[in-house]
Amino acid sequence: MKNKFKSGFVSLVGRPNAGKSTLLNALVGQKVAIVADKPQTTRTSIQGVVTLPGAQIVFVDTPGIHKADSQLNKRLMDTVRASLEERDLLLFLVDSTRAFTVEDRRALDLAIKTETPVVLVLTKVDLLPEKAKLLPLIERYKALHNFAAYMPVSATRRIGLEELLQVILEHLPEGPAYFPEDYVTDQPERFLAAELVREKVLQVTRQEVPHSVAVMVDRWEETPGLTRIYATIRVERPGQKAIVIGKKGSVLVKIGTMARIEMEKVFDVKIYLDLHVRVQPGWRDEAAFLNTLDWRTMAGKDDS
């Protein structure tokens, strides 16, 4: 008897810096979500689709579960709550190198409010000097919820990923392929380009800048063999602008070079990248501006 095709939606949830975007990129096999060691790097839900011979898994990356102290953060938490609804499976990610905290308990409480099965995914196990330390952490979570499975993984070393995929497939229902076989993500290139610039800002600048950075692509021009991208990095204070630009523009040049190289890998085309920095006080609490940051309504002229 021929095996029936399986498909479903799987949300990745957890605290900030648990490794959700890194795991998503590893499972999909290419970069679809930016990665940085800063809280709230992911600001919207991002789909990454894995199509196998007998199944299709639609992964949904989400912002880290945190206390909302601005309009931006409230929207991030709304995104998280929406990602918990009508899913076939939840992956609750836990950084195995960090001690259990009250914030972890609150995050778990939010994730298990639904009737959806939850797999506990313990990330970054390659960084654990003693693997025996996993057992007390697993027991701590076992006492709080009856998880569908407990999966130690390392996305960067690809440890446990095949086993995780098998567990996911076991919990998916029979269903159709929702997307074409070569479909990888729901993000437009314009949004991904803006995100890649923001990723490099997060990686290069100091701790005081990350939460205050937004990037918008103002113009996108495609010609044979070259794509020109014009983007603006927005910050909230003049001091942050000075940090992003750096002495004689050195930091901005570094950000632009790193982003351009990454874009050329992702888009497989030569890129000309033009970056500017602008101060926009209080943008994290401006509803109209936050609407333009959502790629589903992203503004900007396309001259291709």
Backbone as CSV, one residue per row, in Angstrom:
resi,resn,N_x,N_y,N_z,CA_x,CA_y,CA_z,C_x,C_y,C_z
1,MET,0.834,-1.191,0.000,0.000,0.000,0.000,0.873,1.247,0.000
2,LYS,0.562,2.186,-0.879,1.346,3.405,-1.007,1.118,4.311,0.199
3,ASN,2.234,4.865,0.748,2.114,5.780,1.871,1.441,7.073,1.438
4,LYS,0.533,7.566,2.260,-0.161,8.821,1.962,0.776,10.002,2.233
5,PHE,0.578,11.078,1.476,1.385,12.291,1.634,0.994,13.005,2.921
6,LYS,1.996,13.497,3.659,1.746,14.228,4.899,2.133,15.692,4.729
7,SER,1.427,16.566,5.441,1.781,17.984,5.406,1.228,18.660,6.646
8,GLY,1.845,19.805,6.996,1.344,20.525,8.157,2.187,21.736,8.495
9,PHE,1.668,22.502,9.470,2.313,23.733,9.906,2.910,23.525,11.299
10,VAL,4.174,23.909,11.430,4.915,23.697,12.673,5.532,25.028,13.104
11,SER,5.119,25.548,14.272,5.661,26.812,14.771,6.840,26.584,15.697
12,LEU,7.868,27.417,15.545,9.020,27.418,16.431,8.833,28.556,17.427
13,VAL,8.710,28.226,18.704,8.476,29.244,19.731,9.477,29.062,20.869
14,GLY,9.621,30.119,21.661,10.536,30.048,22.790,11.003,31.427,23.188
15,ARG,11.889,31.479,24.158,12.425,32.745,24.643,13.402,33.342,23.619
16,PRO,13.715,34.644,23.728,14.714,35.242,22.824,16.046,34.505,22.906
17,ASN,16.704,34.390,21.763,18.022,33.755,21.659,18.026,32.265,21.968
18,ALA,16.878,31.621,21.805,16.834,30.172,22.008,17.358,29.412,20.793
19,GLY,17.518,30.121,19.669,18.057,29.475,18.470,17.018,29.139,17.423
20,LYS,15.872,29.826,17.458,14.776,29.500,16.525,15.168,29.762,15.071
21,SER,15.716,30.940,14.796,16.061,31.278,13.408,17.199,30.417,12.883
22,THR,18.165,30.127,13.737,19.277,29.258,13.336,18.764,27.865,12.987
23,LEU,17.843,27.348,13.797,17.278,26.030,13.518,16.450,26.053,12.242
24,LEU,15.671,27.098,12.050,14.870,27.196,10.823,15.769,27.164,9.593
25,ASN,16.826,27.968,9.590,17.736,27.992,8.445,18.359,26.621,8.204
26,ALA,18.718,25.931,9.283,19.342,24.610,9.150,18.366,23.588,8.578
27,LEU,17.128,23.633,9.027,16.130,22.676,8.547,15.772,22.931,7.085
28,VAL,15.661,24.202,6.719,15.300,24.554,5.342,16.475,24.320,4.400
29,GLY,17.697,24.492,4.927,18.876,24.278,4.093,19.399,25.528,3.445
30,GLN,18.828,26.670,3.771,19.340,27.946,3.296,18.829,29.053,4.204
31,LYS,19.400,30.238,4.040,19.059,31.321,4.947,17.727,31.956,4.576
32,VAL,16.771,31.868,5.490,15.480,32.536,5.291,15.165,33.465,6.464
33,ALA,15.958,33.368,7.560,15.743,34.221,8.732,17.089,34.735,9.215
34,ILE,17.142,36.020,9.572,18.405,36.583,10.029,18.726,36.077,11.428
35,VAL,20.013,36.112,11.756,20.487,35.551,13.022,21.432,36.550,13.690
36,ALA,21.208,36.805,14.988,22.121,37.632,15.776,21.938,37.278,17.239
37,ASP,22.987,37.516,18.032,22.891,37.169,19.457,22.281,38.326,20.252
38,LYS,21.206,38.888,19.724,20.495,39.990,20.375,19.025,39.593,20.520
39,PRO,18.380,39.952,21.643,16.949,39.653,21.802,16.108,40.330,20.734
40,GLN,15.007,39.695,20.392,14.025,40.225,19.443,14.614,40.527,18.067
41,THR,15.572,39.678,17.637,16.098,39.827,16.284,14.983,39.579,15.271
42,THR,14.193,38.511,15.487,13.062,38.216,14.607,11.885,39.093,14.999
43,ARG,11.307,39.809,14.015,10.227,40.756,14.309,8.908,40.403,13.646
44,THR,8.856,39.323,12.931,7.598,38.906,12.320,7.639,37.401,12.132
45,SER,6.512,36.802,11.781,6.521,35.362,11.517,7.087,35.123,10.123
46,ILE,7.942,34.133,10.014,8.620,33.837,8.751,8.437,32.361,8.429
47,GLN,7.964,32.087,7.244,7.791,30.696,6.836,9.041,30.156,6.157
48,GLY,9.369,28.927,6.499,10.400,28.198,5.792,9.830,26.825,5.455
49,VAL,9.842,26.459,4.194,9.160,25.248,3.746,10.164,24.160,3.383
50,VAL,9.951,22.979,3.945,10.775,21.816,3.630,9.892,20.796,2.915
51,THR,10.240,20.468,1.679,9.479,19.489,0.905,10.303,18.216,0.753
52,LEU,9.767,17.121,1.239,10.409,15.811,1.196,9.639,14.914,0.223
53,PRO,10.179,13.752,-0.130,9.471,12.876,-1.077,8.035,12.560,-0.676
54,GLY,7.763,12.423,0.637,6.405,12.063,1.039,5.736,13.056,1.957
55,ALA,6.308,14.282,2.039,5.739,15.228,2.993,6.185,16.648,2.693
56,GLN,5.420,17.587,3.228,5.814,18.995,3.179,5.568,19.611,4.558
57,ILE,6.633,20.199,5.123,6.547,20.826,6.442,6.677,22.332,6.272
58,VAL,5.702,23.073,6.766,5.753,24.528,6.728,6.135,25.009,8.128
59,PHE,7.406,25.373,8.294,7.879,25.885,9.572,7.561,27.376,9.676
60,VAL,7.204,27.819,10.877,6.929,29.235,11.104,7.807,29.717,12.244
61,ASP,8.789,30.558,11.904,9.655,31.157,12.918,8.917,32.329,13.549
62,THR,9.148,32.572,14.833,8.420,33.617,15.547,9.370,34.449,16.402
63,PRO,8.951,35.668,16.781,9.757,36.454,17.727,9.859,35.730,19.070
64,GLY,10.912,36.032,19.812,11.067,35.452,21.135,9.991,35.941,22.089
65,ILE,9.544,35.072,22.989,8.510,35.433,23.959,9.143,36.316,25.034
66,HIS,8.601,37.527,25.192,9.203,38.503,26.092,8.133,39.456,26.608
67,LYS,8.500,40.315,27.547,7.587,41.319,28.068,7.476,42.462,27.069
68,ALA,6.254,42.829,26.702,6.039,43.871,25.693,6.045,45.241,26.356
69,ASP,7.043,46.082,26.015,7.146,47.409,26.620,7.088,48.536,25.591
70,SER,6.699,48.228,24.367,6.512,49.249,23.331,5.485,48.723,22.339
71,GLN,5.019,49.598,21.454,4.069,49.152,20.433,4.688,48.080,19.546
72,LEU,5.979,48.233,19.250,6.667,47.214,18.450,6.637,45.873,19.162
73,ASN,7.016,45.856,20.449,7.056,44.595,21.177,5.674,43.992,21.381
74,LYS,4.649,44.836,21.516,3.282,44.325,21.613,2.891,43.621,20.321
75,ARG,3.314,44.192,19.206,3.030,43.540,17.913,3.788,42.223,17.792
76,LEU,5.011,42.196,18.303,5.776,40.944,18.258,5.055,39.858,19.030
77,MET,4.534,40.207,20.206,3.830,39.208,21.014,2.496,38.806,20.382
78,ASP,1.845,39.727,19.688,0.632,39.368,18.937,0.977,38.339,17.860
79,THR,2.144,38.522,17.237,2.609,37.578,16.215,2.840,36.196,16.829
80,VAL,3.442,36.165,18.015,3.685,34.890,18.691,2.363,34.185,18.983
81,ARG,1.413,34.919,19.551,0.120,34.303,19.903,-0.586,33.764,18.666
82,ALA,-0.520,34.518,17.568,-1.149,34.051,16.321,-0.479,32.774,15.819
83,SER,0.833,32.647,16.054,1.566,31.479,15.558,1.224,30.210,16.324
84,LEU,0.554,30.359,17.475,0.175,29.193,18.267,-1.158,28.606,17.824
85,GLU,-1.888,29.351,17.007,-3.227,28.932,16.618,-3.202,28.095,15.343
86,GLU,-4.020,27.080,15.313,-4.217,26.238,14.125,-2.902,25.685,13.583
87,ARG,-2.091,25.163,14.477,-0.845,24.513,14.095,-0.968,23.017,14.348
88,ASP,-0.211,22.234,13.587,-0.220,20.791,13.781,0.761,20.365,14.871
89,LEU,1.782,21.206,15.089,2.800,20.869,16.069,3.537,22.147,16.473
90,LEU,3.933,22.219,17.739,4.775,23.319,18.213,6.131,22.763,18.612
91,LEU,7.190,23.461,18.235,8.520,23.161,18.740,8.853,24.247,19.753
92,PHE,8.968,23.861,21.029,9.330,24.817,22.066,10.830,24.718,22.287
93,LEU,11.555,25.776,21.875,13.012,25.735,21.910,13.548,26.285,23.221
94,VAL,14.528,25.580,23.763,15.172,25.962,25.023,16.678,25.930,24.811
95,ASP,17.350,27.007,25.173,18.811,27.050,25.121,19.351,26.159,26.239
96,SER,19.955,25.052,25.870,20.397,24.065,26.865,21.563,24.557,27.721
97,THR,22.183,25.665,27.316,23.320,26.188,28.084,22.887,27.173,29.165
98,ARG,21.595,27.517,29.204,21.119,28.501,30.179,20.305,27.823,31.274
99,ALA,20.385,28.352,32.470,19.617,27.821,33.593,18.144,28.177,33.434
100,PHE,17.275,27.338,33.956,15.825,27.563,33.916,15.478,28.803,34.741
101,THR,14.582,29.661,34.192,14.207,30.900,34.872,12.693,31.057,34.927
102,VAL,12.253,32.050,35.666,10.826,32.379,35.722,10.314,32.750,34.334
103,GLU,11.144,33.449,33.552,10.743,33.828,32.191,10.524,32.598,31.315
104,ASP,11.335,31.559,31.523,11.134,30.313,30.776,9.778,29.698,31.120
105,ARG,9.419,29.719,32.396,8.135,29.171,32.827,6.987,29.951,32.188
106,ARG,7.090,31.280,32.161,6.040,32.102,31.547,5.921,31.827,30.052
107,ALA,7.064,31.670,29.403,7.045,31.374,27.970,6.370,30.032,27.707
108,LEU,6.705,29.040,28.530,6.098,27.715,28.371,4.595,27.782,28.623
109,ASP,4.188,28.519,29.643,2.757,28.642,29.945,1.990,29.184,28.750
110,LEU,2.588,30.147,28.040,1.936,30.699,26.856,1.850,29.647,25.750
111,ALA,2.922,28.886,25.569,2.971,27.904,24.470,2.007,26.745,24.673
112,ILE,1.771,26.355,25.928,0.966,25.151,26.162,-0.510,25.465,26.412
113,LYS,-0.905,26.702,26.176,-2.317,27.047,26.353,-3.200,26.371,25.304
114,THR,-2.610,26.037,24.160,-3.371,25.385,23.101,-3.397,23.876,23.339
115,GLU,-4.200,23.190,22.542,-4.265,21.723,22.604,-3.235,21.084,21.676
116,THR,-2.411,21.894,21.046,-1.450,21.398,20.068,-0.320,20.625,20.748
117,PRO,0.085,19.473,20.191,1.234,18.754,20.742,2.492,19.636,20.700
118,VAL,3.332,19.506,21.733,4.549,20.312,21.827,5.766,19.406,21.971
119,VAL,6.772,19.649,21.137,8.053,18.949,21.247,9.045,19.900,21.917
120,LEU,9.699,19.432,22.970,10.736,20.231,23.620,12.039,20.022,22.851
121,VAL,12.569,21.107,22.301,13.815,21.050,21.537,14.901,21.767,22.330
122,LEU,15.889,21.021,22.766,16.986,21.581,23.546,18.132,21.918,22.601
123,THR,18.374,23.211,22.406,19.313,23.670,21.384,20.726,23.869,21.943
124,LYS,21.665,24.033,21.018,23.066,24.376,21.326,23.758,23.318,22.181
125,VAL,23.390,22.049,21.995,23.979,20.993,22.826,25.473,20.819,22.550
126,ASP,25.942,21.305,21.408,27.373,21.218,21.114,28.206,22.111,22.037
127,LEU,27.537,23.085,22.683,28.242,24.003,23.580,28.257,23.511,25.026
128,LEU,27.582,22.393,25.283,27.538,21.842,26.645,28.799,21.021,26.914
129,PRO,29.594,21.412,27.904,30.796,20.625,28.204,30.455,19.241,28.766
130,GLU,29.331,19.170,29.480,28.897,17.899,30.055,27.456,17.624,29.624
131,LYS,27.287,16.603,28.778,25.947,16.299,28.262,25.000,15.842,29.373
132,ALA,25.568,15.366,30.500,24.735,14.911,31.614,23.895,16.052,32.191
133,LYS,24.305,17.300,31.934,23.560,18.454,32.444,22.200,18.608,31.753
134,LEU,22.032,17.910,30.630,20.744,17.947,29.930,19.647,17.275,30.746
135,LEU,19.999,16.231,31.447,18.985,15.433,32.146,18.198,16.221,33.192
136,PRO,18.857,16.999,34.072,18.075,17.784,35.034,17.165,18.809,34.352
137,LEU,17.629,19.376,33.240,16.818,20.358,32.510,15.588,19.691,31.905
138,ILE,15.787,18.511,31.315,14.663,17.764,30.756,13.668,17.402,31.851
139,GLU,14.175,16.952,32.997,13.284,16.583,34.112,12.501,17.790,34.602
140,ARG,13.127,18.956,34.584,12.440,20.181,35.022,11.252,20.469,34.115
141,TYR,11.467,20.316,32.810,10.382,20.579,31.864,9.338,19.458,31.873
142,LYS,9.783,18.236,32.099,8.837,17.111,32.182,7.818,17.329,33.299
143,ALA,8.269,17.942,34.388,7.385,18.189,35.527,6.335,19.256,35.228
144,LEU,6.564,20.036,34.165,5.660,21.139,33.844,4.679,20.818,32.726
145,HIS,5.045,19.854,31.866,4.168,19.551,30.724,4.502,18.176,30.155
146,ASN,3.492,17.539,29.609,3.685,16.239,28.968,4.021,16.475,27.491
147,PHE,5.301,16.642,27.210,5.735,16.928,25.843,5.619,15.685,24.960
148,ALA,5.432,15.935,23.673,5.329,14.835,22.711,6.678,14.126,22.531
149,ALA,7.773,14.887,22.705,9.119,14.311,22.587,10.116,15.304,23.166
150,TYR,11.328,14.813,23.440,12.396,15.648,23.977,13.595,15.468,23.055
151,MET,13.977,16.544,22.342,14.963,16.415,21.273,16.148,17.352,21.476
152,PRO,17.330,16.814,21.842,18.541,17.645,21.901,19.105,17.840,20.492
153,VAL,19.442,19.089,20.139,19.943,19.361,18.793,21.038,20.432,18.824
154,SER,21.796,20.469,17.767,22.690,21.590,17.478,22.488,21.936,16.018
155,ALA,21.897,23.093,15.759,21.627,23.493,14.377,22.927,23.779,13.633
156,THR,23.895,24.403,14.309,25.144,24.761,13.638,25.971,23.531,13.276
157,ARG,25.888,22.479,14.105,26.632,21.235,13.831,25.746,20.168,13.189
158,ARG,24.481,20.488,13.002,23.510,19.579,12.398,23.371,18.284,13.213
159,ILE,23.474,18.419,14.519,23.292,17.272,15.416,21.806,17.128,15.739
160,GLY,21.262,15.938,15.514,19.886,15.643,15.885,18.820,16.166,14.939
161,LEU,19.213,16.772,13.817,18.206,17.365,12.923,17.384,16.302,12.194
162,GLU,18.032,15.230,11.751,17.298,14.163,11.063,16.305,13.503,12.018
163,GLU,16.738,13.289,13.256,15.847,12.691,14.258,14.666,13.625,14.553
164,LEU,14.939,14.937,14.599,13.868,15.909,14.830,12.863,15.889,13.685
165,LEU,13.356,15.810,12.461,12.451,15.740,11.309,11.565,14.504,11.383
166,GLN,12.128,13.385,11.801,11.330,12.156,11.905,10.226,12.302,12.944
167,VAL,10.539,12.927,14.068,9.534,13.158,15.101,8.433,14.069,14.572
168,ILE,8.824,15.099,13.848,7.838,16.022,13.274,6.910,15.283,12.315
169,LEU,7.489,14.463,11.442,6.692,13.733,10.459,5.702,12.785,11.140
170,GLU,6.096,12.225,12.256,5.198,11.317,12.984,3.944,12.029,13.485
171,HIS,4.034,13.338,13.686,2.910,14.091,14.235,2.127,14.872,13.182
172,LEU,2.539,14.769,11.917,1.820,15.498,10.866,0.670,14.656,10.319
173,PRO,-0.443,15.289,9.997,-1.570,14.560,9.403,-1.365,14.347,7.908
174,GLU,-2.164,13.483,7.334,-2.171,13.368,5.870,-2.750,14.649,5.298
175,GLY,-2.181,15.086,4.197,-2.665,16.314,3.597,-1.926,16.629,2.316
176,PRO,-2.326,17.697,1.622,-1.723,18.050,0.341,-0.443,18.863,0.527
177,ALA,0.307,19.022,-0.547,1.420,19.970,-0.551,0.816,21.367,-0.711
178,TYR,1.112,22.249,0.220,0.530,23.593,0.173,1.264,24.513,-0.798
179,PHE,2.514,24.174,-1.090,3.332,25.031,-1.939,4.054,24.191,-2.991
180,PRO,4.513,24.824,-4.082,5.296,24.097,-5.088,6.567,23.517,-4.469
181,GLU,7.120,22.519,-5.112,8.267,21.793,-4.566,9.480,22.687,-4.327
182,ASP,9.658,23.719,-5.184,10.834,24.583,-5.059,10.576,25.826,-4.203
183,TYR,9.426,25.898,-3.566,9.080,27.043,-2.725,9.799,26.922,-1.387
184,VAL,10.432,28.012,-0.940,11.236,27.950,0.278,10.715,28.887,1.367
185,THR,10.322,30.106,1.015,9.895,31.059,2.030,8.844,32.012,1.477
186,ASP,8.070,32.619,2.407,7.023,33.550,2.007,7.532,34.988,1.923
187,GLN,8.792,35.218,2.234,9.299,36.588,2.254,9.649,37.099,0.858
188,PRO,9.241,38.317,0.521,9.714,38.925,-0.724,11.205,39.252,-0.604
189,GLU,11.899,39.336,-1.735,13.324,39.645,-1.721,13.583,41.009,-1.089
190,ARG,12.696,41.968,-1.308,12.879,43.306,-0.753,12.961,43.252,0.784
191,PHE,12.061,42.481,1.387,12.049,42.373,2.840,13.292,41.649,3.336
192,LEU,13.664,40.564,2.671,14.831,39.798,3.098,16.091,40.660,2.992
193,ALA,16.182,41.497,1.950,17.335,42.392,1.813,17.412,43.357,2.990
194,ALA,16.268,43.930,3.369,16.237,44.840,4.517,16.653,44.109,5.788
195,GLU,16.195,42.879,5.952,16.532,42.092,7.120,18.027,41.756,7.164
196,LEU,18.625,41.494,6.007,20.052,41.183,5.973,20.879,42.401,6.374
197,VAL,20.432,43.590,5.981,21.125,44.804,6.430,20.987,44.936,7.949
198,ARG,19.778,44.725,8.462,19.560,44.842,9.911,20.400,43.807,10.670
199,GLU,20.509,42.603,10.115,21.333,41.578,10.747,22.765,42.065,10.927
200,LYS,23.310,42.681,9.889,24.700,43.144,9.970,24.838,44.318,10.940
201,VAL,23.828,45.167,11.031,23.845,46.237,12.031,23.906,45.632,13.430
202,LEU,23.078,44.609,13.674,23.050,43.946,14.975,24.391,43.288,15.299
203,GLN,25.020,42.729,14.295,26.267,42.002,14.509,27.458,42.941,14.729
204,VAL,27.386,44.134,14.134,28.541,45.034,14.158,28.476,46.068,15.283
205,THR,27.271,46.543,15.622,27.157,47.649,16.570,27.052,47.173,18.016
206,ARG,27.142,48.135,18.924,27.124,47.823,20.349,25.711,47.561,20.847
207,GLN,25.618,47.119,22.097,24.374,46.672,22.706,23.278,47.728,22.716
208,GLU,23.656,49.022,22.764,22.648,50.069,22.898,21.865,50.334,21.617
209,VAL,22.306,49.819,20.507,21.666,50.141,19.229,20.564,49.169,18.804
210,PRO,20.723,47.829,18.971,19.855,46.854,18.290,18.357,47.091,18.296
211,HIS,17.754,47.324,19.470,16.301,47.451,19.528,15.807,48.679,18.780
212,SER,16.682,49.644,18.570,16.280,50.922,17.977,16.512,50.987,16.480
213,VAL,16.851,49.859,15.866,17.187,49.845,14.439,16.048,49.274,13.599
214,ALA,15.724,49.995,12.537,14.794,49.492,11.524,15.415,49.777,10.156
215,VAL,15.147,48.918,9.209,15.704,49.102,7.861,14.586,49.019,6.839
216,MET,14.577,49.969,5.940,13.598,49.974,4.853,14.308,50.066,3.512
217,VAL,13.891,49.252,2.557,14.387,49.372,1.190,13.569,50.454,0.491
218,ASP,14.248,51.497,0.044,13.567,52.624,-0.598,13.392,52.404,-2.098
219,ARG,14.375,51.756,-2.710,14.304,51.557,-4.167,15.017,50.262,-4.533
220,TRP,14.486,49.587,-5.524,15.024,48.292,-5.972,15.044,48.314,-7.495
221,GLU,16.229,48.218,-8.072,16.355,48.285,-9.535,17.081,47.044,-10.041
222,GLU,16.426,46.315,-10.922,17.036,45.118,-11.499,17.426,45.373,-12.941
223,THR,18.688,45.099,-13.263,19.169,45.148,-14.640,19.903,43.832,-14.897
224,PRO,20.146,43.472,-16.156,20.847,42.213,-16.423,22.193,42.158,-15.704
225,GLY,22.343,41.176,-14.829,23.601,40.963,-14.144,23.844,41.805,-12.903
226,LEU,22.927,42.744,-12.595,23.147,43.604,-11.429,21.811,44.064,-10.835
227,THR,21.711,43.971,-9.515,20.547,44.518,-8.807,21.027,45.641,-7.897
228,ARG,20.418,46.808,-8.066,20.749,47.965,-7.221,19.708,48.101,-6.118
229,ILE,20.199,48.152,-4.880,19.312,48.254,-3.722,19.675,49.504,-2.926
230,TYR,18.684,50.357,-2.718,18.877,51.585,-1.944,18.059,51.451,-0.660
231,ALA,18.717,51.564,0.484,18.028,51.325,1.753,18.415,52.374,2.788
232,THR,17.495,52.580,3.735,17.728,53.512,4.842,17.676,52.767,6.166
233,ILE,18.718,52.966,6.968,18.749,52.434,8.331,18.206,53.530,9.240
234,ARG,17.135,53.219,9.976,16.555,54.203,10.879,16.891,53.859,12.325
235,VAL,17.292,54.892,13.075,17.562,54.755,14.504,16.771,55.836,15.233
236,GLU,16.763,55.765,16.563,15.919,56.686,17.327,16.655,57.919,17.849
237,ARG,17.985,57.844,17.965,18.716,58.973,18.546,19.961,59.308,17.729
238,PRO,20.389,60.588,17.743,21.597,60.984,17.005,22.834,60.185,17.418
239,GLY,22.946,59.855,18.718,24.093,59.073,19.166,24.153,57.703,18.525
240,GLN,22.984,57.126,18.298,22.924,55.813,17.637,23.330,55.937,16.170
241,LYS,22.930,57.044,15.544,23.330,57.286,14.155,24.847,57.363,14.049
242,ALA,25.472,58.051,15.012,26.929,58.172,15.002,27.596,56.814,15.143
243,ILE,27.002,55.935,15.969,27.562,54.593,16.158,27.463,53.783,14.868
244,VAL,26.305,53.852,14.216,26.094,53.065,12.991,26.993,53.560,11.861
245,ILE,27.216,54.858,11.787,28.078,55.396,10.728,29.540,55.151,11.051
246,GLY,29.938,55.405,12.308,31.321,55.191,12.703,32.240,56.302,12.241
247,LYS,33.485,56.236,12.690,34.472,57.246,12.335,34.740,57.240,10.838
248,LYS,34.517,58.381,10.216,34.693,58.546,8.760,33.901,57.513,7.967
249,GLY,32.763,57.075,8.540,31.886,56.149,7.820,32.336,54.709,7.837
250,SER,33.330,54.380,8.691,33.930,53.040,8.651,32.953,51.927,9.030
251,VAL,32.100,52.187,10.031,31.164,51.146,10.465,30.098,50.904,9.401
252,LEU,29.582,51.989,8.818,28.562,51.836,7.774,29.123,51.101,6.557
253,VAL,30.361,51.375,6.222,31.002,50.667,5.106,31.100,49.175,5.417
254,LYS,31.477,48.855,6.656,31.583,47.447,7.056,30.225,46.763,6.995
255,ILE,29.185,47.444,7.511,27.826,46.889,7.472,27.405,46.652,6.022
256,GLY,27.633,47.642,5.177,27.237,47.528,3.773,27.958,46.417,3.040
257,THR,29.254,46.279,3.308,30.040,45.225,2.645,29.559,43.839,3.068
258,MET,29.360,43.659,4.380,28.890,42.365,4.885,27.503,42.033,4.332
259,ALA,26.610,43.032,4.304,25.250,42.798,3.805,25.258,42.478,2.317
260,ARG,26.081,43.196,1.559,26.141,42.957,0.104,26.640,41.551,-0.202
261,ILE,27.683,41.125,0.500,28.218,39.774,0.276,27.156,38.719,0.591
262,GLU,26.425,38.935,1.704,25.374,37.982,2.091,24.256,37.970,1.047
263,MET,23.856,39.136,0.565,22.793,39.217,-0.445,23.191,38.508,-1.731
264,GLU,24.442,38.672,-2.129,24.891,38.021,-3.364,24.828,36.507,-3.240
265,LYS,25.075,35.988,-2.019,24.938,34.544,-1.800,23.474,34.128,-1.856
266,VAL,22.618,34.907,-1.200,21.204,34.535,-1.094,20.477,34.699,-2.422
267,PHE,20.724,35.820,-3.107,19.979,36.125,-4.332,20.669,35.632,-5.601
268,ASP,21.941,35.200,-5.463,22.697,34.669,-6.596,22.759,35.674,-7.744
269,VAL,23.068,36.914,-7.404,23.218,37.963,-8.409,24.155,39.017,-7.831
270,LYS,24.838,39.765,-8.689,25.717,40.833,-8.212,24.855,41.967,-7.675
271,ILE,25.265,42.516,-6.522,24.473,43.529,-5.835,25.256,44.838,-5.707
272,TYR,24.568,45.942,-6.008,25.059,47.270,-5.637,24.172,47.735,-4.494
273,LEU,24.781,48.034,-3.338,24.008,48.406,-2.154,24.358,49.813,-1.711
274,ASP,23.346,50.658,-1.608,23.515,52.043,-1.182,22.772,52.238,0.132
275,LEU,23.506,52.546,1.216,22.903,52.680,2.536,22.990,54.107,3.067
276,HIS,21.928,54.538,3.716,21.910,55.823,4.419,21.355,55.594,5.820
277,VAL,21.678,56.503,6.742,21.205,56.400,8.130,20.393,57.645,8.460
278,ARG,19.247,57.433,9.079,18.345,58.536,9.406,17.843,58.378,10.841
279,VAL,17.755,59.500,11.558,17.201,59.490,12.908,15.687,59.685,12.827
280,GLN,14.963,58.768,13.429,13.495,58.857,13.495,13.076,58.568,14.937
281,PRO,12.982,59.615,15.757,12.688,59.427,17.181,11.359,58.693,17.418
282,GLY,11.387,57.734,18.351,10.161,57.074,18.786,9.459,56.211,17.761
283,TRP,10.194,55.720,16.749,9.520,54.944,15.696,8.891,53.657,16.217
284,ARG,9.410,53.119,17.338,8.866,51.853,17.864,7.451,51.991,18.406
285,ASP,6.988,53.220,18.579,5.619,53.447,19.060,4.766,54.172,18.029
286,GLU,5.228,54.235,16.777,4.464,54.876,15.702,3.746,53.803,14.885
287,ALA,2.435,53.728,15.031,1.656,52.674,14.369,1.827,52.704,12.857
288,ALA,1.767,53.885,12.270,1.851,53.993,10.805,3.195,53.485,10.299
289,PHE,4.285,53.832,11.008,5.605,53.377,10.572,5.762,51.878,10.778
290,LEU,5.240,51.367,11.890,5.322,49.925,12.136,4.594,49.149,11.047
291,ASN,3.516,49.729,10.518,2.800,49.074,9.411,3.705,48.941,8.187
292,THR,4.532,49.959,7.935,5.402,49.892,6.751,6.527,48.883,6.932
293,LEU,6.857,48.547,8.187,7.917,47.569,8.420,7.464,46.140,8.164
294,ASP,6.158,45.896,8.243,5.623,44.562,7.978,5.714,44.303,6.480
295,TRP,6.398,43.240,6.091,6.598,43.014,4.661,5.301,42.803,3.902
296,ARG,4.258,42.415,4.627,2.980,42.186,3.940,2.377,43.506,3.436
297,THR,2.827,44.625,4.026,2.339,45.932,3.580,3.496,46.873,3.299
298,MET,4.694,46.305,3.078,5.894,47.139,2.963,5.771,48.155,1.830
299,ALA,6.066,49.398,2.166,6.003,50.473,1.186,7.327,50.556,0.438
300,GLY,7.321,51.321,-0.654,8.555,51.533,-1.409,8.322,51.399,-2.886
301,LYS,9.149,52.084,-3.650,9.013,52.052,-5.097,9.864,50.933,-5.687
302,ASP,9.319,50.254,-6.646,10.029,49.183,-7.343,10.206,49.624,-8.782
303,ASP,11.452,49.913,-9.145,11.698,50.445,-10.495,12.237,49.381,-11.444
304,SER,12.039,48.106,-11.069,12.553,47.031,-11.928,11.690,46.896,-13.167
